[in-house]
Amino acid sequence: MGKLVNDITINASIDKIWSILTDLELLDKTDPTVKKATLISENKTGLEAKRKVLMQDGKNWFDEKIIAFIPNEELVYQLTDCSFPIKGLKHTYSFQKIGDQTKVQQVMEYTVKFGILGVLMDKMMIGKQFNSGINKFLTGLKTYAEK
């Protein structure tokens, strides 16, 4: 299982960041690698809210749902289906107030497909690509939240 830990400090309140992260249709506004995020559940937010995400490349996509929702404390998204060589993935967000700023931490845990070949692919490229994508997303979140 792969695990990536990233964080960013944003000049915005936890409330504002929480509202951005829990609006399932805003991902394409905060993540430059995402072309479109579409709600696919009846509930717009909260536990079991689901979205489909189409990546900028036009061919890759993923579906995910919220599996933990403790306002302003913990938010967890879990992948339910995707075009990537991944068979399990979740990302957990936590928040820390630092003066007028908020430190947002994302922990991504994932399992690759294809057994030992997948493990090798992860070591060579998947983990690096995920980490790069996460950092682009966190930078986009910061830019959007600080507007």
Secondary structure, DSSP 4 states (H G I P E B T S, - for coil): -EEEEEEEEESS-HHHHHHHHT-TT-HHHH-TTEEEEEE-SSSSSSTT-EEEEEETTSS-EEEEEEEEEETTTEEEEEEEEESSSEEEEEEEEEEEEETTEEEEEEEEEEEESSHHHHHHHIIIIIHHHHHHHHHHHHHHHHHHHT-
